[in-house]
Amino acid sequence: MREVQMKRVSHRQLIVPTAAALFAAAFGLISPASAQTFSSSYTSAAEKDCRTIGKPKDVSTKQVCPGKSGLVVLISEDDLRQTVSVGPNRAAAAKEPAAETWFAPFNSTANTVEWRAVDGKPFAIIQRWLIADNNDPDKAGSPISKPMLAVTRLPPARSVMLPISMPRPTATPTSSRARRRTNLRVISSAGRTK
């Protein structure tokens, strides 16, 4: 009988392919006869690269940022909570479900938007969010912001935002083991609807 040696694989080598498969499966992109080319590109959502719509009110702003393939990114902020949606123009982006989906705690988005495309046609964006964790205050009692990735499916399908949990930089070994067991946990309820 021949002895087979097992090769140890790091959790990082397992998470990336697993996350990609989950992502593709969630959007119905896996098919047996598919010979599609997947690509990734980036745009900026920094204030300097976007156009402010109207006059900023005390706690409310709207910004339109250039996207890919004729699409725009609409970032709305009200009471320290942001929403992000995509459409062919500002009016269409404002009517997408993602424009009406937000997280209850205070939040903000990073300035980089990753565009995922199949054969050059964008089908989703990925963006890093910072969500205030009211259950984890700092020494002054203010909530600590936690990083999270959110995937937003793009039109013509109705845009839907799916938060994906991210590892914390100060994670304990126990929580790291739990994350390796579950890899990436996709949260099915993406915030609350207005």
Beta strands, then each sheet from edge to edge (+ up, - down):
strand 1: 38-44
strand 2: 51-52
strand 3: 60-66
strand 4: 72-78
strand 5: 81-87
strand 6: 101-102
strand 7: 107-118
strand 8: 121-137
strand 9: 143-153
strand 10: 161-165
strand 11: 192-193
sheet 1: 1+ 7- 8+ 9- 10+
sheet 2: 2+ 3- 4+ 5-
sheet 3: 6+ 11-
end
